[in-house]
């Protein structure tokens, strides 16, 4: 690694090749370094000793990286996977055929758990100054991502679980949509019933009003007719001398 020029490799392409037989002894090294001064703040060799000088040399050679983008390359029968995020470069060294989809998952989990553990202490610590603090954390993550076969089983199971969850979400959404439609129909029916009730009340009030109006008109016409008849009777009686005095 010292004799080879170090430069930033291109983005990794995923591979479905299974890591070597048995699934174990696949992850050799994990670290995180500051982007600003290329200083490793944590590092751990897992089941084998890693010379840190080539890693330091590699870090100093790094150019600008796209955040959250996985970069991978092979050197000396090992694959190196790196990812930059929020001022830190996360690194793991694995077997050459280690699946990139799992390395991306590993780097993402190292980032999340490391930041949750140390907060902003990485900004000012010395080289490997957080090794003791994060020893258990790195040990656990290395053990987890060293077993590729188990991770593939978990990944397959999780994919099935996600598919079932998506199907359930679709079913729930359809049920909610149907409930919304039924609720709308019920609301429309209730509004129509209320409108019909209002119309009935208005019709009844109008009917009563017209009845009273007709009754008043009939009473007025009856009074006028009675008055006319009375006047005619009086005139007839008067013309026949009904109101004259007898001089017997």
FENWOPE-V829208 format. One record per residue. RES is the residue in one letter. SS is DSSP state (A for helix, B for strand, O for the rest). PHI is phi in degrees with one decimal (999 if undefined). NEAR is the number of other ideal C-beta (glycine too) atoms within 8 Angstrom. Layout:
{{RES/SS/PHI/NEAR} {RES/SS/PHI/NEAR}}
This chain:
{{X/O/999/9} {X/O/-71.0/6} {X/O/-83.7/3} {X/O/-102.6/6} {X/O/-66.6/3} {X/O/-103.6/7} {X/O/-145.6/6} {X/O/-70.5/7} {X/O/-77.0/7} {X/O/-76.4/4} {X/B/-57.2/7} {X/O/-75.6/12} {X/O/-109.4/5} {X/O/-68.0/7} {X/O/-132.7/7} {X/O/-95.8/5} {X/O/-65.4/6} {X/O/-77.6/9} {X/O/-64.0/12} {X/O/-54.1/7} {X/O/-52.8/3} {X/O/93.4/6} {X/O/83.7/11} {X/O/-99.4/6} {X/O/56.4/7} {X/O/-108.1/13} {X/B/-117.0/14} {X/B/-110.0/11} {X/B/-157.5/13} {X/B/-142.3/15} {X/B/-158.4/12} {X/B/-140.0/14} {X/B/-136.4/12} {X/B/-71.1/12} {X/O/-70.1/8} {X/O/-60.5/5} {X/O/-118.9/4} {X/O/60.4/10} {X/O/-95.3/8} {X/B/-70.9/13} {X/B/-99.2/13} {X/B/-143.6/14} {X/B/-161.3/13} {X/B/-151.2/12} {X/B/-87.9/9} {X/O/-103.2/12} {X/O/66.4/6} {X/O/-159.5/6} {X/O/-84.5/4} {X/O/-113.7/10} {X/O/-73.6/6} {X/A/-80.2/8} {X/A/-60.4/7} {X/A/-62.5/9} {X/A/-66.1/14} {X/A/-60.8/10} {X/A/-62.9/11} {X/A/-62.5/11} {X/A/-60.6/11} {X/A/-65.2/7} {X/A/-88.0/9} {X/O/-64.6/10} {X/O/-96.6/6} {X/O/-71.8/2} {X/O/-118.2/11} {X/O/-81.3/6} {X/O/-56.4/7} {X/O/65.9/6} {X/O/-97.6/9} {X/O/-82.2/12} {X/B/-117.8/13} {X/B/-146.5/12} {X/B/-156.5/7} {X/B/-113.9/8} {X/B/-150.3/7} {X/O/50.2/4} {X/O/61.0/4} {X/B/-143.1/11} {X/B/-103.4/13} {X/B/-116.6/12} {X/B/-121.5/18} {X/B/-134.9/13} {X/B/-150.0/14} {X/B/-105.0/12} {X/B/-157.1/9} {X/O/52.4/5} {X/O/89.1/7} {X/B/-127.0/14} {X/B/-107.8/13} {X/B/-104.4/14} {X/B/-133.8/13} {X/B/-135.8/15} {X/B/-115.0/12} {X/B/-137.5/13} {X/O/-62.6/12} {X/O/-58.2/8} {X/O/-99.1/10} {X/O/-64.5/14} {X/O/-63.0/14} {X/A/-66.7/13} {X/A/-63.0/8} {X/A/-79.0/13} {X/A/-65.1/16} {X/A/-64.1/12} {X/A/-64.6/10} {X/A/-64.7/14} {X/A/-63.1/14} {X/A/-63.8/9} {X/A/-71.8/10} {X/A/-60.2/14} {X/A/-59.2/13} {X/A/-62.1/8} {X/A/-72.3/10} {X/A/-65.9/15} {X/A/-63.6/9} {X/A/-63.7/6} {X/A/-80.1/9} {X/A/-110.6/10} {X/O/56.9/6} {X/O/-101.7/5} {X/A/-63.3/9} {X/A/-65.3/13} {X/A/-70.0/7} {X/O/-123.1/4} {X/O/-76.2/8} {X/O/-80.1/5} {X/O/-60.2/6} {X/O/56.3/9} {X/O/-70.3/7} {X/O/-110.1/12} {X/A/-59.4/10} {X/A/-65.4/5} {X/A/-63.8/8} {X/A/-106.4/12} {X/A/-58.7/9} {X/A/-63.3/6} {X/A/-60.8/10} {X/A/-65.8/12} {X/A/-59.5/10} {X/A/-64.3/8} {X/A/-67.1/13} {X/A/-64.9/12} {X/A/-62.0/9} {X/A/-64.6/8} {X/A/-88.6/15} {X/A/-78.9/12} {X/O/-97.3/11} {X/A/-67.9/14} {X/A/-60.7/10} {X/A/-65.8/8} {X/A/-64.3/12} {X/A/-65.3/12} {X/A/-64.0/8} {X/A/-62.9/8} {X/A/-61.9/10} {X/A/-63.7/8} {X/A/-64.2/8} {X/A/-64.1/8} {X/A/-63.3/8} {X/A/-65.7/8} {X/A/-62.3/8} {X/A/-62.0/8} {X/A/-63.5/8} {X/A/-64.8/8} {X/A/-61.3/8} {X/A/-62.5/8} {X/A/-63.9/8} {X/A/-64.1/8} {X/A/-62.3/8} {X/A/-63.1/8} {X/A/-63.4/8} {X/A/-63.8/8} {X/A/-63.3/8} {X/A/-63.6/8} {X/A/-62.6/8} {X/A/-64.8/8} {X/A/-61.6/8} {X/A/-64.7/8} {X/A/-62.8/8} {X/A/-63.1/8} {X/A/-64.5/8} {X/A/-62.8/8} {X/A/-63.7/8} {X/A/-65.9/8} {X/A/-62.3/8} {X/A/-63.3/8} {X/A/-64.7/8} {X/A/-62.7/8} {X/A/-63.9/8} {X/A/-64.3/8} {X/A/-64.3/8} {X/A/-65.5/8} {X/A/-64.2/8} {X/A/-63.8/8} {X/A/-63.2/8} {X/A/-63.9/8} {X/A/-63.6/8} {X/A/-63.1/8} {X/A/-62.1/8} {X/A/-63.1/8} {X/A/-62.4/8} {X/A/-63.8/8} {X/A/-64.9/8} {X/A/-64.2/8} {X/A/-64.1/8} {X/A/-66.1/8} {X/A/-61.6/8} {X/A/-63.4/8} {X/A/-62.6/8} {X/A/-66.8/8} {X/A/-62.7/8} {X/A/-64.7/8} {X/A/-65.3/8} {X/A/-65.0/8} {X/A/-63.5/8} {X/A/-61.5/8} {X/A/-63.7/8} {X/A/-63.6/8} {X/A/-63.9/8} {X/A/-63.6/8} {X/A/-62.2/8} {X/A/-63.5/8} {X/A/-63.1/8} {X/A/-61.8/8} {X/A/-62.8/8} {X/A/-60.8/8} {X/A/-63.7/8} {X/A/-63.5/8} {X/A/-62.2/8} {X/A/-62.2/8} {X/A/-63.3/8} {X/A/-63.9/8} {X/A/-62.1/8} {X/A/-62.5/8} {X/A/-63.6/8} {X/A/-64.4/8} {X/A/-63.0/9} {X/A/-67.1/9} {X/A/-69.9/6} {X/O/-95.2/6} {X/O/76.5/6} {X/O/-67.4/6} {X/O/-105.8/5} {X/O/-81.9/5} {X/O/-93.0/3} {X/O/-80.6/4} {X/O/-103.1/3} {X/O/-63.6/2}}
